[in-house]
């Protein structure tokens, strides 16, 4: 049996259709990176047959693993749980809709192999190619500017769901990460930078998924999450 260097995690909640495309494409790309790869689908309390879809793939390919939760954990908690189960020394994750072109995966893993502690795709660097509505584009740029200004990040895009880590460095970081849902992506990168981790950011091709809109409450939640982390870091000294 081949050893596992790379574990990829796909978090999913009620997206069986997305899995039907994402799993075979992932197997194809990961096999060229690490023949002994592991693909964990962190299925977060779905009710649409997503778990059954993954189980069917498990029977076909032992490198595919279902990590099911009966109750909804939230994106961040589901990812944290999956990374704790991962066998690879390099761990990565990406969204089930493959919004970030998965052809960038070799570049993402290469950054870790070459010594980075963390690597992330960016939709906001020169060279990035994105397809997104004006409302989401404005919200994304405003959010990331806020993160850079208030939290002192050197990165440009914190929420791109396309990241990789040295597993041991990530596991050392995760006990301090408090968010359990969407802000997890940002908090991990902020805390990694504060610990002196080497974080590589590179431009990607990215396409917006269908049916995604930005609401006023979303903008409020973004600002509140950033301020909450600032308080934790500077007042609570966490």
N, C-alpha and C positions, 0 to 999 in steps of 0.2 A: 504494500500500500504506500502510495506517495505521501510525503509529508506536506503539510499545508503551510504555505507562506502567506497567502492572501485570503482574508475573509471579507466578503462583500455583504452588506446588509441592505435590504430593501424594506423600509417601513411601509405598511399598507393598512388602510382601513376602508373596507367596502369598495374595493376596486378590482374585482375579478377580471374584468375585461383588460385592465391595464397589465395585470399579471400574465395574461395569455401572450402578450407581446414582450414584456420585460424579461420573463424568465428565459426563454430560448435565446434572446439577444444577449442576455448577460452571460449565459453559458458559452456562447460563441466567443465573446470578447475576453472573458476571464480565462478560458482554456489556453489562449495564446499568451497570456501573461504569466500564469502559473497553472500547469496541468493538474496539480493537486489542490486547486482552489476550493473554497467553501462558500456557498451562497446561502445565507440565512434570510428567510422572509419573516420579518417581525410583524406578525398579523395581530392587529390590536382590537380584538373583540368584534370582528366583522360578522355581519349577518347575511351576506349576499353570496356565500359559497366560496369566498376567497381561500379559506383554510382547505377546503376540499380540492381546489385547484392546485394548491401547493402539494398536498398529499399525493396527488396523481403524478406530479413531477418527481417527488421523492422516490416513488416506485421505479421510475425510469432512470434516474441518475442519483447515485448515493451522495454526490457532492451538494445536492440541494437539501436544505433542512427547513422544516416548519418550526417556528417558535410561536405558539398560539397563546393568547390570553383570553379567558372567558369574559373578563371585564375590561372596559376601556381604560388603558393606562395613560394615554397621551403620547404624543410623538417623542418627546424627550425621554420619558421613562421607558418607552418601548425600545429606543435605541440603546440606552444605558444597559438594559437587561440583555439585549442581544450581544453587545460588546463583551459583557461578562462571560457569555457562553462561547465566544469566538475562539477558534483554535489557532488562527494565523497570527504571526508576529506583526503583520501589517493589516490594519482594519480600515475599511472604507464604507461609505454609504452614499446612496443616491435615490432620487424619488422614483416611484413606480411609473410615473408618466414619461420617464426618460426625457424630461424637459431640457436638461443639459445633454448634449450629444454624447452618447456613451463612447464614441470613438476617442474621446479625451481620456478615457480610463487608463490607458497605458502611460500617458503623461502624468496623471495623478499618482499612480503607483511608483513611477520612476522617481518622482520627487522625494518620496519616502526612502526608497532604496538608496538614493544618493545622499541621505543624511538629514533631511528635514524631519522635524518632529511632527509637523502637521502640514497639510496642503489643502488648498481650497480653490475651486473654480470661481471665476469672477465674471459677472455680467457688466461690470462698470469700468473695466480697464480698456485703454486703447487696444484695439485688436479684437475686442469682444464683438460678437454678432448676435443681436437679440431681436426677437419679434414679440412686441408687447404693446398693449394699449397705452394711450397717453396717461390715463389716470394711474395705472399701476406703475408706470415709469416714474412719474413725478413723486408718488408715494415712496418708492424704493430709494430714489436719490435723496429725498428729504430724510428718510429714516437713517440711511447710512451716513449722511453728513452729521446727523445728531449723535450717532454712535462714535464717530471719529472725534467730534468736538467735545462731548461730555465725558466719554469714557477713555479718550486718548488712544484710540486704536490707530494703527498704521495701515490697516487694510481698507479696501474700498467697498467690498461686498461681503456682508456677514451672513446673509440668509440664503445664499445659493446652496441648494441641497446636493452638494457634490464635494465631499470631503474625505480625506484619508489621514491616518495617524499611525505612529509607532504605538502598538497596543500598550506596551508597558508605560509609556509616557501618558497616554490617555487615561489608563486606569488609575494612575497616580493623581490625575486631575479631577476625575469624576466625583469623588466624595464631596468636593466643594461646590459642585454645580447644583443649584437649587431648582431651576426652572424645569418643569416636566412636560412642556408642550412646545409651541412654535419658537419661543425665545431661546430654547436650548442651544440652537446653532450659534447664535450670537454670543451667548454667555461662555460657551466652550472656547471660542476664539479669543475673547477678551481675557479670560483667565489664563489661557495658554501664553499669551503675550506677556502678561504680568509675571508669570513664572520664568520668563526668559526663554521659552521654547522658540525654536526656529520655525517660522510659519511661512510657507511659500504660497503665493497667490498668482494665478495665471489666467489669461483670457480664454473664454469658451464660447461656443455656439449654443444658444439657448432659445427655446420657443415657448411662449406662454400656453398653458393648458386651456381648454375650453371651459366656459362657465365660471371663470374667476373674476371677481369684481372687488373693488376697494370701497368700503363703507366708512362713514365718519367714525363709528366705534372702533374700527381697525386702527385708525390714526391715533386715537386716544390710547388704545391699548399699547401701541408701539412706544409712545412717549412715556407712559407710566412704567413699562418694563425697563426702559433705559434708566430712568430716574431711580427705580427700585434697586437696580444693580449698582448704580453709583453710590447709593446709601450703604449697601452691604459692604462695598469695597473701602469706602472712605470714612464712614461713621462707625459701622459695626466692626470694621477691620477684618472682614472675613476673607 
